[in-house]
Amino acid sequence: MKEPSGQQRRWQRIQKALQRNVFVVFAAVAVCAVPALATPKSRREAKRKPEYGASFSTEITASQETVEQAVEAIVNDGIIQGSKEYNKEKYIEKAQAASSSPLFEPYKGPGKVYYKVRTEALAPANFKETQDEGTVAVRYIVTSKGPLQTVLQIEALFAEDFRRVVHPSDGSVENAEYRDIQDRVDAMELERKQAEENERHRQEELAKKALAEKNAQQAAAAVARADTANTPEQRVEALRRQAERVVKASGAQLKSAPFHSATNLKTLPGGSEVVILITTPYWFGVETESGEHGWINHSQLEFLP
């Protein structure tokens, strides 16, 4: 085969270089086009418009009385959350509780209604097209749905003083006020549960104290009977009644230590007799009929019949 001339070899090198450059240019254009195609969609997502005037309603797991107490506290806190005045940073202050507001149609439905109003508010945020001074009003409707199910509705409006135009909220005020109410309900429920737990502990302690006093009185009576017994047999019987107990019909757990959380050594059926070895305010250290040792709570034993 005839070798290509120098001119032919040079032309082949030029063709290969052109092919490589065309590929590089095409790849660069393709890479640059990818983000350009994605940009319009991401911009549309970032420019979602707020929904003005959307109703806010939620169900709270609490009684109507509890929710009403929480709403009353929020209505009287002097603050409207979820908005701020033109020259302020956090929220609208100096709000007052009210019995009604002309910004809302009269409510004739079930439940209880509350209002919180702030006059002379300057261009409050999160209301539609507000650039004037006017009144912000929030209405709360509390309706029972069950013993522990309460529906809460919140609506916020702004009315300009000059044009008398009413502007709806974008939902920021309603959501922020609801969070405050829910936090208050949670705190009240926690306080209620703590109070119930404290009362239960108090009643348990009183019952334990009463039982200990009763056992002490019965033991003292047994000693007195032993002291006044006329015969040795009577004295032995009196002392035995003082030192022995019988398990109540419901049965008892023989514990490894004088604590409710201690390990159960054995379940003793009702009517089992035990001998008292150690006495504490709430527990007896005992020996069973089969010679086992452990602890039984006073409430599970009674005197011999």
Backbone bond lengths (Angstrom), bond angles and torsions (degrees), N, CA, C in turn:
res aa  C-N    CA-C-N  psi(-1)  N-CA   C-N-CA  omega(-1)  CA-C   N-CA-C  phi
1 M - - - 1.469 - - 1.519 108.47 -
2 K 1.315 114.41 139.61 1.461 120.18 -177.30 1.511 111.05 -76.06
3 E 1.336 117.56 130.65 1.467 122.80 178.14 1.520 110.26 -66.68
4 P 1.410 118.13 139.79 1.472 119.64 177.44 1.522 110.63 -67.32
5 S 1.294 114.50 147.19 1.459 119.62 179.98 1.519 110.21 -71.42
6 G 1.310 117.95 170.96 1.454 121.80 179.75 1.503 111.88 -63.34
7 Q 1.329 117.44 -37.17 1.460 121.54 179.83 1.535 110.45 -66.64
8 Q 1.356 115.63 -38.57 1.459 119.19 179.58 1.543 110.72 -66.27
9 R 1.336 115.71 -42.08 1.473 118.84 179.58 1.525 110.89 -62.97
10 R 1.311 117.00 -39.04 1.464 120.14 178.61 1.525 110.85 -64.24
11 W 1.310 117.67 -39.85 1.463 121.54 179.62 1.533 111.10 -65.90
12 Q 1.327 117.68 -36.73 1.459 121.56 176.96 1.536 110.92 -64.36
13 R 1.341 116.68 -40.30 1.475 119.85 178.90 1.525 110.92 -65.04
14 I 1.324 116.90 -38.46 1.463 120.46 179.42 1.529 110.67 -64.38
15 Q 1.357 116.37 -42.42 1.455 119.95 179.55 1.541 111.43 -61.55
16 K 1.326 117.38 -44.14 1.469 121.11 179.23 1.525 111.15 -62.59
17 A 1.321 118.00 -41.02 1.465 121.23 179.55 1.517 110.99 -63.86
18 L 1.359 116.35 -40.86 1.456 119.95 178.96 1.527 111.03 -63.26
19 Q 1.357 115.18 -41.43 1.459 118.82 178.84 1.530 111.28 -60.98
20 R 1.333 117.88 -43.67 1.466 121.43 179.26 1.518 111.16 -63.10
21 N 1.305 119.10 -42.68 1.472 122.44 -178.22 1.520 111.58 -65.79
22 V 1.334 116.03 -38.68 1.464 119.23 178.54 1.517 110.38 -63.75
23 F 1.338 117.93 -41.25 1.471 121.68 178.87 1.525 111.76 -63.51
24 V 1.348 116.39 -43.05 1.465 120.89 -179.71 1.527 110.52 -63.35
25 V 1.307 117.59 -43.52 1.456 121.62 -179.53 1.523 110.41 -63.85
26 F 1.348 116.48 -43.96 1.469 120.42 179.72 1.519 111.36 -62.32
27 A 1.335 118.24 -42.57 1.470 121.83 179.26 1.516 111.06 -63.74
28 A 1.324 117.97 -41.67 1.466 120.99 -179.15 1.527 110.77 -63.91
29 V 1.344 116.15 -40.60 1.467 119.79 179.18 1.519 110.60 -64.69
30 A 1.345 116.82 -39.37 1.468 121.13 -179.21 1.512 111.03 -65.06
31 V 1.349 117.61 -42.84 1.461 121.36 -179.72 1.518 110.62 -64.42
32 C 1.312 118.17 -41.81 1.466 121.57 -179.22 1.522 111.64 -68.19
33 A 1.326 116.56 -26.76 1.458 119.09 -176.91 1.501 113.07 -77.13
34 V 1.341 118.33 -22.95 1.461 121.13 -176.24 1.523 112.19 -62.33
35 P 1.364 120.51 -55.82 1.469 118.60 179.21 1.521 113.15 -63.79
36 A 1.334 116.68 -29.24 1.456 118.86 -179.90 1.516 111.09 -65.11
37 L 1.344 116.50 -34.22 1.447 119.82 178.63 1.523 112.11 -72.24
38 A 1.362 117.51 -31.25 1.459 121.58 -176.33 1.522 112.72 -82.79
39 T 1.331 117.08 -20.89 1.458 120.87 -173.05 1.524 114.10 -62.12
40 P 1.334 120.31 -47.59 1.473 118.77 -177.64 1.516 113.61 -57.83
41 K 1.358 118.33 -39.37 1.455 121.07 -179.15 1.521 111.87 -65.13
42 S 1.361 117.18 -45.02 1.458 119.93 -179.37 1.516 110.91 -65.06
43 R 1.325 117.39 -34.47 1.459 119.71 178.17 1.523 111.06 -67.86
44 R 1.320 116.67 -39.15 1.465 119.05 178.16 1.524 111.12 -62.89
45 E 1.368 115.93 -39.09 1.457 119.52 179.68 1.522 111.50 -66.40
46 A 1.347 116.22 -35.10 1.467 119.98 -177.76 1.523 112.10 -73.79
47 K 1.346 117.53 -17.91 1.458 120.82 -175.64 1.532 112.50 -106.57
48 R 1.299 116.17 34.23 1.458 119.12 176.55 1.529 110.10 -64.94
49 K 1.296 116.32 132.44 1.458 120.93 -176.79 1.526 110.63 -83.65
50 P 1.336 117.51 141.34 1.475 119.85 176.90 1.520 110.96 -67.52
51 E 1.334 116.09 153.03 1.458 121.59 178.32 1.525 109.09 -96.70
52 Y 1.305 116.76 108.99 1.461 121.43 -179.42 1.522 110.12 -88.48
53 G 1.330 115.44 138.76 1.451 120.36 175.08 1.513 115.42 80.50
54 A 1.355 117.71 6.87 1.464 119.88 178.35 1.530 109.36 -69.02
55 S 1.317 116.86 132.76 1.466 120.38 -177.54 1.521 110.64 -70.30
56 F 1.331 116.58 145.94 1.455 122.21 178.65 1.520 109.00 -115.62
57 S 1.325 116.57 123.03 1.459 121.73 178.33 1.515 108.19 -147.01
58 T 1.322 116.33 136.14 1.463 120.40 -179.79 1.519 109.14 -146.63
59 E 1.330 115.27 160.22 1.464 121.19 179.34 1.524 108.84 -109.53
60 I 1.317 116.93 129.11 1.458 122.89 -178.18 1.527 108.52 -110.63
61 T 1.322 115.56 133.50 1.462 120.36 179.11 1.526 109.11 -82.11
62 A 1.300 115.40 84.29 1.468 123.26 178.86 1.516 107.95 -170.76
63 S 1.315 116.20 163.13 1.461 120.01 179.26 1.528 110.51 -70.59
64 Q 1.330 116.05 159.37 1.456 120.19 177.97 1.524 110.51 -60.92
65 E 1.311 117.24 -38.75 1.463 120.79 179.47 1.519 111.43 -60.60
66 T 1.337 116.88 -43.07 1.464 120.63 179.87 1.523 111.20 -64.49
67 V 1.337 116.91 -45.41 1.463 120.57 -179.80 1.526 110.44 -64.95
68 E 1.321 117.63 -39.93 1.469 120.26 177.75 1.529 111.48 -61.16
69 Q 1.322 116.67 -41.62 1.463 119.75 177.92 1.529 110.94 -62.93
70 A 1.337 116.74 -39.97 1.460 120.61 178.96 1.524 111.15 -66.59
71 V 1.337 117.20 -43.15 1.460 121.07 179.13 1.524 110.61 -64.24
72 E 1.327 117.61 -42.27 1.468 120.52 178.35 1.523 111.09 -59.08
73 A 1.325 116.48 -40.09 1.465 119.73 178.45 1.528 111.30 -64.68
74 I 1.325 117.38 -41.25 1.468 121.11 -179.70 1.523 111.12 -71.25
75 V 1.329 116.78 -38.84 1.473 120.23 178.83 1.526 110.91 -61.57
76 N 1.321 116.47 -31.77 1.466 120.53 -177.52 1.527 113.96 -97.77
77 D 1.348 117.88 10.34 1.474 118.43 -177.97 1.519 113.31 -83.72
78 G 1.364 117.90 -6.75 1.466 121.07 175.92 1.510 115.19 78.22
79 I 1.339 117.77 9.91 1.465 121.31 -174.71 1.522 109.77 -129.46
80 I 1.339 116.27 140.29 1.462 121.93 169.37 1.521 107.32 -111.91
81 Q 1.316 115.41 112.24 1.457 120.96 -177.75 1.530 110.24 -82.00
82 G 1.341 115.52 163.95 1.461 121.15 175.67 1.517 114.77 80.90
83 S 1.329 117.66 7.06 1.461 121.78 177.85 1.529 108.09 -150.69
84 K 1.314 115.93 170.84 1.462 120.73 174.96 1.521 108.68 -157.97
85 E 1.316 116.01 154.96 1.456 120.12 178.80 1.528 110.55 -77.51
86 Y 1.315 114.51 167.59 1.465 121.31 -175.12 1.527 112.30 -53.42
87 N 1.325 117.84 -42.42 1.461 121.76 -174.64 1.529 112.69 -105.88
88 K 1.334 117.55 18.92 1.457 120.67 -179.76 1.529 110.17 -113.93
89 E 1.348 115.96 173.86 1.460 119.97 -174.54 1.519 114.16 -116.42
90 K 1.360 119.06 -30.19 1.460 119.27 -168.82 1.518 113.27 -111.48
91 Y 1.323 117.58 -67.29 1.457 121.26 -172.92 1.526 108.41 -153.25
92 I 1.324 115.30 175.31 1.468 120.39 179.82 1.522 108.55 -87.37
93 E 1.318 116.04 125.12 1.465 121.74 -178.71 1.528 110.42 -102.98
94 K 1.335 115.24 176.25 1.463 124.28 174.32 1.532 112.88 63.68
95 A 1.321 116.59 29.73 1.463 120.21 175.52 1.524 109.54 -80.11
96 Q 1.323 115.73 153.36 1.457 121.07 -177.38 1.529 110.54 -127.21
97 A 1.337 115.55 144.75 1.463 119.44 172.40 1.519 109.02 -68.98
98 A 1.338 116.74 145.38 1.460 120.89 -178.91 1.525 109.49 -142.03
99 S 1.316 115.38 157.84 1.465 120.06 179.46 1.524 112.18 -86.44
100 S 1.346 117.07 -16.42 1.462 121.07 179.14 1.521 108.59 -165.13
101 S 1.355 115.47 174.77 1.463 121.09 175.23 1.520 108.69 -153.10
102 P 1.346 118.11 131.96 1.470 120.53 179.30 1.525 113.19 -68.90
103 L 1.323 118.12 -8.99 1.458 120.62 179.29 1.528 111.67 -71.37
104 F 1.338 117.26 -20.01 1.459 121.68 -177.81 1.522 110.36 -112.87
105 E 1.331 114.29 150.65 1.462 119.49 171.49 1.525 108.45 -67.80
106 P 1.326 119.32 145.03 1.470 120.63 178.98 1.529 111.03 -56.43
107 Y 1.329 115.93 135.74 1.462 120.68 -179.61 1.521 109.56 -95.16
108 K 1.326 116.90 125.96 1.460 122.11 -177.84 1.529 112.27 -119.95
109 G 1.324 116.58 12.53 1.458 119.74 -177.88 1.515 112.37 -86.97
110 P 1.332 116.85 -172.59 1.472 120.94 -179.93 1.526 111.58 -75.36
111 G 1.313 115.29 170.03 1.457 120.17 177.18 1.509 113.25 91.48
112 K 1.316 115.21 -168.23 1.463 121.85 -177.96 1.520 109.36 -122.48
113 V 1.346 116.27 141.82 1.458 122.10 -174.28 1.528 110.04 -115.73
114 Y 1.338 115.44 139.72 1.465 122.43 177.92 1.533 108.68 -131.12
115 Y 1.342 115.62 152.18 1.463 120.74 178.39 1.527 109.63 -133.38
116 K 1.331 114.28 146.20 1.465 121.11 171.89 1.528 106.97 -132.84
117 V 1.356 117.17 128.48 1.465 121.73 -169.86 1.521 110.31 -131.28
118 R 1.329 114.43 140.96 1.466 120.29 172.31 1.530 108.00 -131.67
119 T 1.330 116.11 119.02 1.463 121.20 177.86 1.530 109.72 -91.92
120 E 1.351 115.59 163.14 1.465 123.44 177.35 1.527 112.03 55.64
121 A 1.320 115.41 38.14 1.467 119.63 175.05 1.524 108.47 -83.32
122 L 1.341 116.80 132.71 1.454 121.69 -174.23 1.527 110.74 -95.83
123 A 1.331 116.16 111.07 1.465 123.89 175.48 1.522 112.21 42.48
124 P 1.322 118.19 62.96 1.463 119.72 -178.09 1.539 112.62 -64.88
125 A 1.325 115.91 142.53 1.457 121.05 -178.09 1.519 111.31 -75.63
126 N 1.344 115.16 158.46 1.469 124.15 174.49 1.529 113.72 70.09
127 F 1.337 116.60 19.81 1.465 121.61 167.48 1.531 107.09 -116.39
128 K 1.303 117.81 149.26 1.462 121.45 -172.20 1.530 112.14 -69.25
129 E 1.332 116.29 122.68 1.468 123.81 172.56 1.527 112.50 51.39
130 T 1.327 116.28 57.10 1.469 119.62 -180.00 1.528 109.68 -107.59
131 Q 1.319 116.26 115.86 1.461 121.39 177.53 1.525 110.53 -137.50
132 D 1.308 116.12 32.04 1.464 120.42 -175.64 1.529 108.73 -143.21
133 E 1.312 116.16 175.07 1.454 121.97 176.42 1.522 109.48 -91.87
134 G 1.341 115.24 145.21 1.450 117.26 -179.28 1.519 111.68 -176.30
135 T 1.341 115.55 -156.36 1.463 122.64 -174.29 1.530 110.32 -114.45
136 V 1.331 114.87 132.50 1.464 121.47 173.10 1.529 107.52 -104.87
137 A 1.322 116.78 129.32 1.467 121.10 179.43 1.526 109.31 -130.75
138 V 1.321 115.18 137.99 1.463 121.72 177.88 1.520 107.91 -122.39
139 R 1.338 116.45 131.98 1.464 120.98 178.48 1.530 109.43 -115.51
140 Y 1.338 115.02 136.37 1.464 122.35 179.67 1.532 108.10 -121.93
141 I 1.330 116.94 129.37 1.464 121.44 177.43 1.523 108.14 -120.65
142 V 1.333 116.57 122.64 1.463 122.55 -178.04 1.526 108.52 -111.99
143 T 1.338 116.84 121.79 1.459 122.01 -177.19 1.521 110.01 -131.72
144 S 1.312 116.34 133.69 1.466 121.01 178.79 1.517 110.71 -77.62
145 K 1.345 115.37 137.46 1.457 121.53 174.98 1.529 110.69 -117.66
146 G 1.317 116.36 -10.41 1.456 121.93 -179.66 1.517 108.81 175.17
147 P 1.340 117.60 177.83 1.471 120.09 -178.24 1.531 113.43 -55.70
148 L 1.330 116.98 -37.70 1.462 121.22 179.92 1.529 110.84 -127.80
149 Q 1.322 116.65 32.48 1.456 121.87 177.78 1.525 108.49 -135.19
150 T 1.330 115.91 118.19 1.468 120.88 -177.00 1.516 109.19 -131.90
151 V 1.327 116.08 132.40 1.465 121.89 178.73 1.529 108.85 -94.15
152 L 1.330 115.27 131.05 1.469 121.67 178.14 1.521 108.88 -118.60
153 Q 1.339 116.60 124.64 1.461 122.91 175.75 1.531 108.44 -114.46
154 I 1.328 115.63 135.87 1.475 120.81 179.68 1.525 108.27 -132.63
155 E 1.330 115.69 137.76 1.460 121.43 177.08 1.525 108.65 -142.18
156 A 1.340 116.21 136.06 1.464 121.27 -179.33 1.522 109.99 -124.83
157 L 1.347 116.41 137.23 1.462 122.45 -179.90 1.528 109.89 -136.11
158 F 1.344 115.58 155.77 1.460 121.83 174.82 1.529 108.37 -129.81
159 A 1.340 116.34 129.15 1.473 121.70 179.79 1.525 109.46 -117.88
160 E 1.332 116.59 124.95 1.467 121.01 178.85 1.525 110.30 -72.21
161 D 1.319 117.09 141.12 1.461 121.17 179.70 1.523 111.84 -70.95
162 F 1.350 117.06 -37.81 1.470 120.10 -173.06 1.527 111.91 -80.70
163 R 1.323 116.88 -54.22 1.473 119.83 -176.07 1.533 112.97 -88.56
164 R 1.316 117.44 -11.87 1.471 122.48 -178.11 1.526 112.24 61.69
165 V 1.325 115.99 26.49 1.462 120.65 179.09 1.525 108.84 -87.72
166 V 1.339 116.53 135.54 1.462 121.31 179.61 1.524 109.38 -100.32
167 H 1.326 115.94 128.75 1.464 121.56 -177.47 1.532 110.08 -113.68
168 P 1.327 118.89 130.16 1.471 120.88 177.20 1.523 111.72 -78.66
169 S 1.310 115.52 160.67 1.470 122.13 176.29 1.526 109.82 -83.38
170 D 1.333 115.66 158.28 1.466 119.69 175.40 1.530 111.78 -89.18
171 G 1.336 116.94 9.86 1.465 121.48 179.49 1.514 114.38 101.16
172 S 1.336 117.24 -12.08 1.475 120.04 -177.39 1.525 111.31 -64.88
173 V 1.323 116.61 -43.25 1.465 119.99 -179.24 1.526 110.27 -64.78
174 E 1.337 116.46 -46.83 1.462 120.29 -178.04 1.531 111.41 -59.95
175 N 1.323 116.53 -46.06 1.468 119.80 -178.67 1.523 112.08 -66.45
176 A 1.327 117.06 -40.48 1.458 120.19 -179.97 1.522 111.80 -67.29
177 E 1.335 116.88 -41.74 1.458 120.15 178.16 1.528 111.07 -66.04
178 Y 1.340 116.50 -38.46 1.471 119.58 177.29 1.521 111.28 -61.83
179 R 1.332 117.93 -42.40 1.470 120.43 179.76 1.520 111.06 -59.91
180 D 1.327 116.91 -40.57 1.464 120.36 177.63 1.532 111.16 -63.67
181 I 1.331 115.93 -41.51 1.468 119.97 179.62 1.519 110.46 -66.29
182 Q 1.332 117.60 -44.21 1.460 120.74 179.61 1.519 111.20 -62.78
183 D 1.330 117.28 -40.54 1.468 120.31 176.62 1.526 110.96 -61.21
184 R 1.333 116.40 -39.89 1.460 120.17 179.19 1.538 110.74 -67.25
185 V 1.331 117.00 -40.65 1.469 120.88 177.36 1.528 110.21 -61.82
186 D 1.341 116.72 -45.43 1.467 120.59 179.49 1.527 111.28 -59.67
187 A 1.335 116.30 -42.45 1.470 119.99 179.67 1.525 110.87 -64.94
188 M 1.328 116.95 -40.18 1.470 120.92 179.70 1.533 110.83 -66.67
189 E 1.335 117.06 -40.69 1.462 120.62 178.61 1.524 110.57 -65.15
190 L 1.331 116.57 -38.81 1.462 119.89 177.97 1.521 111.11 -64.60
191 E 1.334 116.74 -42.78 1.468 120.77 177.72 1.530 110.98 -62.87
192 R 1.339 116.51 -41.26 1.464 120.36 -179.78 1.532 110.92 -63.35
193 K 1.341 116.43 -46.27 1.461 120.15 -179.98 1.532 111.20 -63.63
194 Q 1.338 116.06 -38.37 1.465 119.45 178.70 1.516 110.71 -66.03
195 A 1.336 116.63 -40.51 1.465 120.05 178.50 1.528 110.69 -64.53
196 E 1.336 117.00 -41.17 1.461 120.45 177.95 1.527 111.04 -63.84
197 E 1.328 116.24 -40.56 1.465 119.80 179.36 1.527 110.88 -65.64
198 N 1.331 116.53 -41.98 1.463 120.08 178.04 1.526 111.52 -62.82
199 E 1.342 116.47 -40.57 1.462 120.29 178.95 1.529 110.67 -66.42
200 R 1.314 116.76 -39.07 1.470 119.78 178.87 1.523 110.50 -62.77
201 H 1.346 116.11 -44.18 1.465 120.01 177.81 1.526 110.86 -62.05
202 R 1.339 115.80 -40.21 1.461 119.48 -179.55 1.524 110.77 -64.00
203 Q 1.332 117.00 -43.15 1.455 120.92 179.19 1.530 111.01 -65.12
204 E 1.337 116.97 -38.83 1.465 120.36 177.86 1.525 110.84 -63.04
205 E 1.321 115.70 -42.46 1.462 119.53 -179.80 1.530 110.74 -65.65
206 L 1.329 116.47 -40.66 1.464 119.84 177.52 1.525 111.17 -62.98
207 A 1.342 116.04 -41.51 1.465 119.72 179.26 1.523 110.98 -65.30
208 K 1.334 116.56 -41.13 1.466 120.08 178.44 1.533 111.07 -64.10
209 K 1.326 114.70 -40.96 1.465 119.11 179.64 1.524 111.08 -64.59
210 A 1.335 116.06 -43.36 1.468 120.47 179.22 1.524 110.49 -63.54
211 L 1.342 116.79 -40.12 1.461 120.13 179.55 1.522 110.80 -66.37
212 A 1.337 116.71 -41.03 1.458 120.11 178.90 1.535 110.95 -62.98
213 E 1.343 115.80 -41.19 1.467 119.44 178.44 1.533 110.84 -64.57
214 K 1.320 116.29 -40.02 1.462 120.12 178.95 1.520 110.85 -63.85
215 N 1.342 116.70 -44.15 1.470 120.21 178.75 1.523 111.05 -62.66
216 A 1.334 116.15 -39.38 1.459 119.78 179.28 1.523 111.05 -64.60
217 Q 1.336 116.12 -41.39 1.465 120.04 178.17 1.529 111.34 -64.32
218 Q 1.328 116.58 -42.14 1.453 120.04 179.34 1.536 111.35 -66.27
219 A 1.328 116.10 -37.60 1.464 119.57 178.06 1.527 110.38 -66.59
220 A 1.341 116.08 -40.89 1.462 119.21 178.57 1.530 110.87 -64.33
221 A 1.327 115.47 -38.41 1.465 118.93 178.33 1.529 110.57 -65.61
222 A 1.327 116.90 -37.26 1.470 120.22 178.27 1.524 110.98 -65.35
223 V 1.325 116.54 -40.16 1.470 120.36 177.52 1.522 110.30 -63.76
224 A 1.342 116.31 -42.85 1.470 120.16 179.50 1.522 111.12 -62.08
225 R 1.333 116.07 -40.15 1.456 119.21 178.10 1.530 111.21 -64.94
226 A 1.319 116.77 -36.77 1.472 120.39 178.21 1.522 110.70 -66.47
227 D 1.341 115.66 -37.99 1.468 119.00 -178.83 1.528 111.55 -68.95
228 T 1.330 116.05 -29.74 1.465 119.11 -176.06 1.532 112.96 -98.22
229 A 1.341 116.12 3.23 1.468 118.90 -179.73 1.531 110.15 -64.96
230 N 1.335 115.81 142.01 1.463 121.00 -176.32 1.523 113.25 -87.84
231 T 1.319 117.49 -27.98 1.469 119.98 -176.67 1.522 109.78 -122.36
232 P 1.340 117.70 159.02 1.481 120.36 176.65 1.521 112.24 -58.00
233 E 1.309 117.71 -36.87 1.463 119.94 179.87 1.519 111.51 -64.69
234 Q 1.311 115.69 -39.00 1.465 119.38 178.80 1.534 111.21 -66.53
235 R 1.353 115.35 -38.71 1.472 119.05 178.83 1.533 110.47 -66.39
236 V 1.321 116.73 -41.61 1.481 119.79 178.53 1.524 110.87 -62.25
237 E 1.331 115.94 -43.90 1.465 119.98 179.57 1.529 111.57 -63.17
238 A 1.339 116.63 -39.94 1.471 120.49 179.29 1.532 110.82 -65.53
239 L 1.368 115.64 -42.17 1.472 118.90 179.23 1.533 110.79 -67.09
240 R 1.332 116.69 -37.11 1.459 119.61 178.99 1.533 110.77 -63.65
241 R 1.319 116.41 -41.87 1.456 120.28 178.56 1.525 111.57 -64.44
242 Q 1.347 115.34 -30.55 1.459 119.17 178.16 1.520 111.10 -72.50
243 A 1.330 117.74 -36.47 1.462 121.80 -173.45 1.520 112.76 -91.42
244 E 1.314 118.80 -15.78 1.451 120.36 -175.58 1.534 110.93 -112.71
245 R 1.339 113.90 154.28 1.465 121.54 175.62 1.526 107.78 -138.00
246 V 1.311 115.01 165.27 1.455 121.12 177.44 1.529 108.31 -123.65
247 V 1.335 115.69 141.21 1.464 121.10 -179.38 1.525 108.91 -71.53
248 K 1.339 115.82 136.55 1.461 120.44 179.74 1.521 110.97 -64.38
249 A 1.330 115.66 163.80 1.466 121.50 -173.99 1.529 112.61 -58.11
250 S 1.320 116.96 -28.50 1.471 120.21 -178.51 1.525 112.88 -74.98
251 G 1.341 117.80 -9.06 1.458 120.61 -179.07 1.511 112.36 87.80
252 A 1.345 116.31 173.88 1.464 120.33 -178.25 1.520 109.80 -152.50
253 Q 1.331 114.69 154.07 1.452 121.23 175.60 1.534 109.18 -99.27
254 L 1.326 115.59 126.53 1.459 120.82 174.33 1.519 107.31 -83.64
255 K 1.351 116.56 114.94 1.459 122.20 -173.16 1.527 111.21 -97.69
256 S 1.340 115.40 156.15 1.459 120.94 178.08 1.524 112.01 -79.80
257 A 1.335 117.58 -16.12 1.467 123.02 -179.21 1.524 107.96 -153.77
258 P 1.329 118.07 161.12 1.473 120.70 -177.75 1.529 113.41 -78.24
259 F 1.338 116.61 59.35 1.461 122.27 178.42 1.528 108.33 -142.56
260 H 1.328 116.55 147.19 1.460 119.93 177.88 1.527 111.29 -64.70
261 S 1.333 117.28 -30.38 1.467 120.68 -178.52 1.522 113.10 -85.61
262 A 1.350 118.17 -1.26 1.464 120.91 -179.05 1.532 110.83 -68.50
263 T 1.325 115.81 160.90 1.460 121.27 -178.46 1.527 111.49 -66.15
264 N 1.322 115.69 139.05 1.463 121.15 174.95 1.533 109.43 -79.54
265 L 1.339 116.61 120.79 1.460 120.58 178.28 1.523 111.37 -85.50
266 K 1.344 115.85 -36.66 1.454 119.11 -175.35 1.523 108.90 -166.72
267 T 1.308 116.32 149.99 1.460 121.48 173.72 1.525 108.72 -97.66
268 L 1.338 116.17 119.83 1.459 121.09 -179.15 1.531 109.03 -97.14
269 P 1.317 118.40 126.78 1.471 120.38 179.53 1.519 111.61 -72.43
270 G 1.322 115.87 160.35 1.457 120.23 177.92 1.522 111.55 -60.31
271 G 1.321 116.09 139.61 1.462 121.46 -178.56 1.509 114.17 94.00
272 S 1.332 118.70 -8.12 1.467 121.09 178.02 1.528 109.57 -68.16
273 E 1.325 116.83 138.69 1.459 121.01 179.07 1.519 109.80 -98.71
274 V 1.342 115.40 142.06 1.468 121.88 177.62 1.519 108.92 -133.96
275 V 1.323 115.49 155.70 1.465 121.91 177.52 1.524 108.18 -104.12
276 I 1.330 117.04 131.10 1.462 122.55 179.88 1.523 109.33 -79.16
277 L 1.346 116.35 120.86 1.461 121.65 177.43 1.525 111.78 -105.33
278 I 1.341 115.84 -37.24 1.474 121.78 -178.16 1.522 108.05 -135.37
279 T 1.322 115.62 138.50 1.470 120.63 178.24 1.525 110.06 -119.08
280 T 1.334 116.94 127.13 1.476 123.18 172.75 1.531 106.53 -121.93
281 P 1.329 118.01 171.92 1.473 119.08 -178.27 1.531 113.83 -55.40
282 Y 1.337 119.02 -32.67 1.465 120.35 -175.18 1.527 114.21 -127.04
283 W 1.330 118.46 -8.61 1.459 121.01 -175.68 1.532 110.34 -132.76
284 F 1.337 115.03 149.86 1.464 122.50 171.93 1.530 108.71 -112.38
285 G 1.349 115.23 131.84 1.455 119.39 167.33 1.525 107.25 -85.53
286 V 1.338 117.82 121.80 1.459 120.57 -169.23 1.529 111.88 -128.22
287 E 1.327 112.73 165.16 1.464 121.24 170.00 1.525 107.06 -122.30
288 T 1.340 115.98 130.82 1.464 120.16 -178.13 1.533 110.17 -82.46
289 E 1.324 114.83 173.28 1.471 120.44 179.15 1.525 111.42 -63.40
290 S 1.327 117.22 -25.11 1.472 120.15 179.01 1.522 112.54 -94.74
291 G 1.349 117.89 9.06 1.460 121.44 174.54 1.516 115.61 89.20
292 E 1.342 118.81 8.03 1.461 121.01 179.00 1.532 109.47 -83.74
293 H 1.345 114.82 148.73 1.457 120.51 -179.04 1.533 109.86 -115.46
294 G 1.331 115.61 145.47 1.456 120.69 178.67 1.510 110.64 -179.40
295 W 1.339 114.75 -162.04 1.472 121.17 -175.72 1.522 109.80 -126.87
296 I 1.348 115.49 139.48 1.459 122.41 177.26 1.515 108.08 -132.77
297 N 1.341 115.82 137.45 1.459 120.51 178.08 1.524 110.68 -68.00
298 H 1.341 116.51 143.35 1.468 121.60 179.71 1.525 112.64 -51.22
299 S 1.354 116.18 -37.93 1.466 120.22 -173.57 1.528 112.76 -66.47
300 Q 1.344 117.44 -14.04 1.470 120.19 -175.92 1.541 111.37 -100.04
301 L 1.331 117.45 2.34 1.468 120.91 -179.27 1.529 110.13 -123.85
302 E 1.329 114.95 157.89 1.454 120.77 175.03 1.525 109.39 -144.62
303 F 1.343 116.83 165.27 1.463 120.41 -178.99 1.523 109.97 -68.64
304 L 1.288 114.61 156.93 1.473 120.43 175.96 1.525 110.40 -60.09
305 P 1.324 116.85 143.32 1.462 118.77 -179.24 1.538 111.52 -66.84
